[in-house]
């Protein structure tokens, strides 16, 4: 299981030509680095955003949180055997 949370400063980060970084580019970097740790994925995205911005001043926060669950093989088998019941909120 995995999740990523980010502030709008990442997709709205602009280069010197005022071109926004956009969420699609962020997703491509995440997909390309998915085999790495959550920390390495975060670092790859932030590095790519900074490359995109170049010498442009940052006017918004650049915040990214990547969470990845690491399961052992035994836990994965146990999870597959569990009956999942709906959660009511």
N, CA, C and O atoms as a GROMACS GRO file, in nm:
protein
  356
    1UNK      N    1   0.085  -0.116   0.000
    1UNK     CA    2   0.000   0.000   0.000
    1UNK      C    3   0.090   0.123   0.000
    1UNK      O    4   0.199   0.121   0.057
    2UNK      N    5   0.043   0.229  -0.064
    2UNK     CA    6   0.122   0.351  -0.070
    2UNK      C    7   0.031   0.471  -0.092
    2UNK      O    8  -0.080   0.460  -0.143
    3UNK      N    9   0.083   0.585  -0.051
    3UNK     CA   10   0.011   0.710  -0.068
    3UNK      C   11   0.111   0.822  -0.087
    3UNK      O   12   0.224   0.814  -0.040
    4UNK      N   13   0.068   0.926  -0.155
    4UNK     CA   14   0.149   1.045  -0.169
    4UNK      C   15   0.061   1.167  -0.144
    4UNK      O   16  -0.052   1.174  -0.192
    5UNK      N   17   0.113   1.260  -0.069
    5UNK     CA   18   0.040   1.383  -0.038
    5UNK      C   19   0.132   1.500  -0.072
    5UNK      O   20   0.251   1.496  -0.041
    6UNK      N   21   0.077   1.602  -0.134
    6UNK     CA   22   0.160   1.716  -0.171
    6UNK      C   23   0.079   1.845  -0.164
    6UNK      O   24  -0.044   1.844  -0.172
    7UNK      N   25   0.151   1.954  -0.149
    7UNK     CA   26   0.085   2.084  -0.152
    7UNK      C   27   0.084   2.136  -0.295
    7UNK      O   28   0.156   2.086  -0.382
    8UNK      N   29   0.001   2.235  -0.319
    8UNK     CA   30  -0.012   2.287  -0.456
    8UNK      C   31   0.113   2.358  -0.506
    8UNK      O   32   0.121   2.394  -0.624
    9UNK      N   33   0.210   2.380  -0.418
    9UNK     CA   34   0.335   2.443  -0.460
    9UNK      C   35   0.414   2.358  -0.559
    9UNK      O   36   0.493   2.411  -0.636
   10UNK      N   37   0.393   2.226  -0.556
   10UNK     CA   38   0.466   2.140  -0.650
   10UNK      C   39   0.409   2.152  -0.791
   10UNK      O   40   0.484   2.191  -0.881
   11UNK      N   41   0.283   2.121  -0.816
   11UNK     CA   42   0.235   2.131  -0.955
   11UNK      C   43   0.231   2.275  -1.008
   11UNK      O   44   0.235   2.295  -1.129
   12UNK      N   45   0.223   2.372  -0.920
   12UNK     CA   46   0.218   2.512  -0.964
   12UNK      C   47   0.354   2.579  -0.973
   12UNK      O   48   0.363   2.697  -1.006
   13UNK      N   49   0.462   2.504  -0.943
   13UNK     CA   50   0.597   2.561  -0.951
   13UNK      C   51   0.626   2.600  -1.095
   13UNK      O   52   0.608   2.519  -1.186
   14UNK      N   53   0.670   2.724  -1.116
   14UNK     CA   54   0.691   2.775  -1.253
   14UNK      C   55   0.840   2.793  -1.283
   14UNK      O   56   0.920   2.827  -1.196
   15UNK      N   57   0.873   2.768  -1.410
   15UNK     CA   58   1.009   2.794  -1.454
   15UNK      C   59   1.020   2.940  -1.498
   15UNK      O   60   0.926   3.018  -1.481
   16UNK      N   61   1.134   2.978  -1.553
   16UNK     CA   62   1.155   3.117  -1.594
   16UNK      C   63   1.059   3.163  -1.703
   16UNK      O   64   1.033   3.282  -1.718
   17UNK      N   65   1.004   3.067  -1.781
   17UNK     CA   66   0.906   3.099  -1.886
   17UNK      C   67   0.763   3.092  -1.835
   17UNK      O   68   0.668   3.099  -1.912
   18UNK      N   69   0.748   3.078  -1.702
   18UNK     CA   70   0.618   3.070  -1.635
   18UNK      C   71   0.539   2.943  -1.670
   18UNK      O   72   0.416   2.941  -1.662
   19UNK      N   73   0.610   2.837  -1.709
   19UNK     CA   74   0.547   2.708  -1.736
   19UNK      C   75   0.539   2.632  -1.605
   19UNK      O   76   0.640   2.614  -1.537
   20UNK      N   77   0.418   2.586  -1.569
   20UNK     CA   78   0.400   2.514  -1.444
   20UNK      C   79   0.454   2.371  -1.454
   20UNK      O   80   0.453   2.310  -1.561
   21UNK      N   81   0.501   2.321  -1.343
   21UNK     CA   82   0.556   2.185  -1.335
   21UNK      C   83   0.446   2.083  -1.362
   21UNK      O   84   0.470   1.993  -1.443
   22UNK      N   85   0.334   2.089  -1.304
   22UNK     CA   86   0.210   2.011  -1.314
   22UNK      C   87   0.218   1.872  -1.251
   22UNK      O   88   0.325   1.812  -1.239
   23UNK      N   89   0.103   1.825  -1.211
   23UNK     CA   90   0.092   1.698  -1.138
   23UNK      C   91   0.130   1.578  -1.225
   23UNK      O   92   0.182   1.479  -1.174
   24UNK      N   93   0.104   1.586  -1.354
   24UNK     CA   94   0.138   1.475  -1.444
   24UNK      C   95   0.288   1.448  -1.443
   24UNK      O   96   0.330   1.332  -1.438
   25UNK      N   97   0.368   1.552  -1.447
   25UNK     CA   98   0.514   1.535  -1.443
   25UNK      C   99   0.556   1.473  -1.310
   25UNK      O  100   0.645   1.388  -1.306
   26UNK      N  101   0.492   1.517  -1.202
   26UNK     CA  102   0.524   1.462  -1.071
   26UNK      C  103   0.492   1.311  -1.068
   26UNK      O  104   0.572   1.232  -1.018
   27UNK      N  105   0.378   1.273  -1.122
   27UNK     CA  106   0.338   1.132  -1.125
   27UNK      C  107   0.436   1.049  -1.209
   27UNK      O  108   0.464   0.934  -1.175
   28UNK      N  109   0.488   1.107  -1.316
   28UNK     CA  110   0.585   1.036  -1.400
   28UNK      C  111   0.714   1.011  -1.322
   28UNK      O  112   0.772   0.903  -1.332
   29UNK      N  113   0.760   1.110  -1.246
   29UNK     CA  114   0.881   1.092  -1.165
   29UNK      C  115   0.857   0.986  -1.058
   29UNK      O  116   0.943   0.902  -1.034
   30UNK      N  117   0.741   0.990  -0.994
   30UNK     CA  118   0.708   0.890  -0.892
   30UNK      C  119   0.705   0.751  -0.954
   30UNK      O  120   0.763   0.658  -0.898
   31UNK      N  121   0.639   0.736  -1.067
   31UNK     CA  122   0.632   0.605  -1.134
   31UNK      C  123   0.771   0.554  -1.172
   31UNK      O  124   0.801   0.436  -1.155
   32UNK      N  125   0.853   0.642  -1.223
   32UNK     CA  126   0.988   0.604  -1.266
   32UNK      C  127   1.074   0.559  -1.147
   32UNK      O  128   1.164   0.477  -1.163
   33UNK      N  129   1.047   0.612  -1.030
   33UNK     CA  130   1.126   0.582  -0.910
   33UNK      C  131   1.055   0.491  -0.810
   33UNK      O  132   1.101   0.478  -0.697
   34UNK      N  133   0.944   0.430  -0.850
   34UNK     CA  134   0.859   0.358  -0.757
   34UNK      C  135   0.930   0.243  -0.686
   34UNK      O  136   0.893   0.209  -0.574
   35UNK      N  137   1.030   0.184  -0.747
   35UNK     CA  138   1.102   0.072  -0.686
   35UNK      C  139   1.193   0.117  -0.572
   35UNK      O  140   1.247   0.033  -0.499
   36UNK      N  141   1.210   0.246  -0.555
   36UNK     CA  142   1.297   0.301  -0.451
   36UNK      C  143   1.219   0.322  -0.321
   36UNK      O  144   1.098   0.301  -0.316
   37UNK      N  145   1.290   0.363  -0.218
   37UNK     CA  146   1.226   0.390  -0.089
   37UNK      C  147   1.143   0.518  -0.097
   37UNK      O  148   1.158   0.597  -0.190
   38UNK      N  149   1.055   0.536  -0.001
   38UNK     CA  150   0.973   0.658   0.004
   38UNK      C  151   1.060   0.782   0.009
   38UNK      O  152   1.031   0.882  -0.057
   39UNK      N  153   1.167   0.778   0.087
   39UNK     CA  154   1.259   0.891   0.098
   39UNK      C  155   1.324   0.922  -0.037
   39UNK      O  156   1.333   1.039  -0.076
   40UNK      N  157   1.366   0.820  -0.109
   40UNK     CA  158   1.430   0.841  -0.239
   40UNK      C  159   1.331   0.894  -0.343
   40UNK      O  160   1.368   0.975  -0.428
   41UNK      N  161   1.207   0.849  -0.336
   41UNK     CA  162   1.104   0.901  -0.426
   41UNK      C  163   1.082   1.049  -0.400
   41UNK      O  164   1.078   1.130  -0.492
   42UNK      N  165   1.069   1.083  -0.272
   42UNK     CA  166   1.050   1.224  -0.235
   42UNK      C  167   1.166   1.308  -0.286
   42UNK      O  168   1.145   1.414  -0.345
   43UNK      N  169   1.287   1.262  -0.264
   43UNK     CA  170   1.405   1.337  -0.307
   43UNK      C  171   1.409   1.353  -0.459
   43UNK      O  172   1.449   1.458  -0.509
   44UNK      N  173   1.368   1.248  -0.533
   44UNK     CA  174   1.367   1.255  -0.679
   44UNK      C  175   1.267   1.360  -0.728
   44UNK      O  176   1.297   1.436  -0.820
   45UNK      N  177   1.148   1.363  -0.668
   45UNK     CA  178   1.047   1.461  -0.708
   45UNK      C  179   1.094   1.603  -0.677
   45UNK      O  180   1.086   1.691  -0.762
   46UNK      N  181   1.143   1.624  -0.556
   46UNK     CA  182   1.188   1.758  -0.517
   46UNK      C  183   1.303   1.803  -0.606
   46UNK      O  184   1.307   1.919  -0.647
   47UNK      N  185   1.396   1.713  -0.638
   47UNK     CA  186   1.508   1.748  -0.726
   47UNK      C  187   1.458   1.787  -0.865
   47UNK      O  188   1.507   1.882  -0.925
   48UNK      N  189   1.358   1.713  -0.915
   48UNK     CA  190   1.303   1.743  -1.047
   48UNK      C  191   1.229   1.877  -1.047
   48UNK      O  192   1.239   1.954  -1.143
   49UNK      N  193   1.156   1.905  -0.940
   49UNK     CA  194   1.088   2.035  -0.929
   49UNK      C  195   1.191   2.148  -0.926
   49UNK      O  196   1.173   2.250  -0.992
   50UNK      N  197   1.296   2.129  -0.851
   50UNK     CA  198   1.401   2.232  -0.843
   50UNK      C  199   1.471   2.251  -0.977
   50UNK      O  200   1.505   2.364  -1.014
   51UNK      N  201   1.492   2.141  -1.052
   51UNK     CA  202   1.549   2.153  -1.188
   51UNK      C  203   1.455   2.233  -1.277
   51UNK      O  204   1.499   2.317  -1.356
   52UNK      N  205   1.326   2.205  -1.264
   52UNK     CA  206   1.226   2.275  -1.346
   52UNK      C  207   1.226   2.424  -1.315
   52UNK      O  208   1.222   2.507  -1.406
   53UNK      N  209   1.230   2.458  -1.188
   53UNK     CA  210   1.227   2.599  -1.146
   53UNK      C  211   1.352   2.672  -1.192
   53UNK      O  212   1.347   2.788  -1.232
   54UNK      N  213   1.465   2.603  -1.186
   54UNK     CA  214   1.592   2.667  -1.222
   54UNK      C  215   1.627   2.776  -1.123
   54UNK      O  216   1.624   2.754  -1.002
   55UNK      N  217   1.660   2.892  -1.173
   55UNK     CA  218   1.700   3.004  -1.086
   55UNK      C  219   1.581   3.090  -1.044
   55UNK      O  220   1.597   3.192  -0.977
   56UNK      N  221   1.463   3.047  -1.085
   56UNK     CA  222   1.340   3.118  -1.048
   56UNK      C  223   1.322   3.114  -0.896
   56UNK      O  224   1.350   3.012  -0.833
   57UNK      N  225   1.276   3.223  -0.839
   57UNK     CA  226   1.246   3.226  -0.695
   57UNK      C  227   1.125   3.137  -0.666
   57UNK      O  228   1.032   3.127  -0.746
   58UNK      N  229   1.128   3.074  -0.550
   58UNK     CA  230   1.016   2.990  -0.507
   58UNK      C  231   0.918   3.080  -0.432
   58UNK      O  232   0.954   3.145  -0.334
   59UNK      N  233   0.792   3.083  -0.479
   59UNK     CA  234   0.692   3.170  -0.419
   59UNK      C  235   0.588   3.094  -0.337
   59UNK      O  236   0.501   3.154  -0.274
   60UNK      N  237   0.598   2.962  -0.336
   60UNK     CA  238   0.503   2.880  -0.262
   60UNK      C  239   0.582   2.766  -0.196
   60UNK      O  240   0.696   2.738  -0.235
   61UNK      N  241   0.521   2.703  -0.098
   61UNK     CA  242   0.591   2.592  -0.034
   61UNK      C  243   0.596   2.472  -0.127
   61UNK      O  244   0.509   2.454  -0.212
   62UNK      N  245   0.698   2.391  -0.111
   62UNK     CA  246   0.713   2.267  -0.187
   62UNK      C  247   0.718   2.155  -0.084
   62UNK      O  248   0.823   2.126  -0.026
   63UNK      N  249   0.603   2.092  -0.062
   63UNK     CA  250   0.591   1.990   0.042
   63UNK      C  251   0.539   1.862  -0.020
   63UNK      O  252   0.440   1.863  -0.094
   64UNK      N  253   0.605   1.751   0.011
   64UNK     CA  254   0.567   1.621  -0.041
   64UNK      C  255   0.588   1.517   0.067
   64UNK      O  256   0.693   1.514   0.132
   65UNK      N  257   0.489   1.431   0.087
   65UNK     CA  258   0.497   1.320   0.181
   65UNK      C  259   0.465   1.193   0.103
   65UNK      O  260   0.359   1.182   0.042
   66UNK      N  261   0.557   1.097   0.104
   66UNK     CA  262   0.537   0.970   0.036
   66UNK      C  263   0.539   0.860   0.142
   66UNK      O  264   0.633   0.851   0.221
   67UNK      N  265   0.436   0.778   0.143
   67UNK     CA  266   0.426   0.666   0.238
   67UNK      C  267   0.420   0.536   0.160
   67UNK      O  268   0.339   0.521   0.068
   68UNK      N  269   0.506   0.442   0.197
   68UNK     CA  270   0.504   0.309   0.137
   68UNK      C  271   0.503   0.206   0.249
   68UNK      O  272   0.580   0.216   0.344
   69UNK      N  273   0.418   0.110   0.237
   69UNK     CA  274   0.412   0.001   0.335
   69UNK      C  275   0.503  -0.111   0.288
   69UNK      O  276   0.497  -0.152   0.172
   70UNK      N  277   0.585  -0.159   0.377
   70UNK     CA  278   0.675  -0.269   0.344
   70UNK      C  279   0.623  -0.395   0.411
   70UNK      O  280   0.622  -0.406   0.534
   71UNK      N  281   0.580  -0.490   0.330
   71UNK     CA  282   0.527  -0.616   0.380
   71UNK      C  283   0.629  -0.727   0.361
   71UNK      O  284   0.704  -0.727   0.263
   72UNK      N  285   0.631  -0.819   0.453
   72UNK     CA  286   0.709  -0.941   0.430
   72UNK      C  287   0.622  -1.035   0.349
   72UNK      O  288   0.501  -1.014   0.338
   73UNK      N  289   0.679  -1.137   0.293
   73UNK     CA  290   0.604  -1.233   0.213
   73UNK      C  291   0.497  -1.301   0.299
   73UNK      O  292   0.385  -1.321   0.253
   74UNK      N  293   0.532  -1.335   0.421
   74UNK     CA  294   0.436  -1.402   0.510
   74UNK      C  295   0.317  -1.312   0.539
   74UNK      O  296   0.203  -1.358   0.538
   75UNK      N  297   0.342  -1.184   0.564
   75UNK     CA  298   0.233  -1.091   0.591
   75UNK      C  299   0.145  -1.076   0.468
   75UNK      O  300   0.023  -1.066   0.481
   76UNK      N  301   0.204  -1.074   0.349
   76UNK     CA  302   0.127  -1.061   0.226
   76UNK      C  303   0.033  -1.179   0.208
   76UNK      O  304  -0.082  -1.161   0.170
   77UNK      N  305   0.081  -1.299   0.236
   77UNK     CA  306  -0.002  -1.419   0.225
   77UNK      C  307  -0.115  -1.412   0.328
   77UNK      O  308  -0.230  -1.444   0.295
   78UNK      N  309  -0.084  -1.373   0.450
   78UNK     CA  310  -0.186  -1.362   0.554
   78UNK      C  311  -0.292  -1.259   0.515
   78UNK      O  312  -0.411  -1.282   0.533
   79UNK      N  313  -0.248  -1.145   0.462
   79UNK     CA  314  -0.342  -1.041   0.422
   79UNK      C  315  -0.434  -1.089   0.311
   79UNK      O  316  -0.552  -1.053   0.309
   80UNK      N  317  -0.383  -1.169   0.218
   80UNK     CA  318  -0.464  -1.219   0.109
   80UNK      C  319  -0.571  -1.315   0.159
   80UNK      O  320  -0.676  -1.331   0.096
   81UNK      N  321  -0.545  -1.380   0.273
   81UNK     CA  322  -0.640  -1.478   0.326
   81UNK      C  323  -0.746  -1.415   0.416
   81UNK      O  324  -0.843  -1.481   0.452
   82UNK      N  325  -0.729  -1.290   0.453
   82UNK     CA  326  -0.824  -1.223   0.540
   82UNK      C  327  -0.951  -1.186   0.463
   82UNK      O  328  -0.947  -1.156   0.343
   83UNK      N  329  -1.062  -1.190   0.534
   83UNK     CA  330  -1.187  -1.144   0.477
   83UNK      C  331  -1.198  -0.995   0.506
   83UNK      O  332  -1.186  -0.952   0.621
   84UNK      N  333  -1.220  -0.918   0.402
   84UNK     CA  334  -1.228  -0.773   0.418
   84UNK      C  335  -1.373  -0.734   0.436
   84UNK      O  336  -1.459  -0.768   0.355
   85UNK      N  337  -1.400  -0.663   0.546
   85UNK     CA  338  -1.535  -0.617   0.571
   85UNK      C  339  -1.540  -0.467   0.550
   85UNK      O  340  -1.442  -0.397   0.574
   86UNK      N  341  -1.654  -0.418   0.504
   86UNK     CA  342  -1.665  -0.273   0.480
   86UNK      C  343  -1.657  -0.193   0.610
   86UNK      O  344  -1.700  -0.238   0.716
   87UNK      N  345  -1.603  -0.076   0.599
   87UNK     CA  346  -1.596   0.016   0.712
   87UNK      C  347  -1.705   0.120   0.696
   87UNK      O  348  -1.718   0.181   0.590
   88UNK      N  349  -1.782   0.141   0.801
   88UNK     CA  350  -1.890   0.239   0.796
   88UNK      C  351  -1.844   0.362   0.874
   88UNK      O  352  -1.799   0.352   0.988
   89UNK      N  353  -1.857   0.478   0.811
   89UNK     CA  354  -1.821   0.604   0.876
   89UNK      C  355  -1.942   0.682   0.913
   89UNK      O  356  -1.931   0.791   0.968
   0.00000   0.00000   0.00000
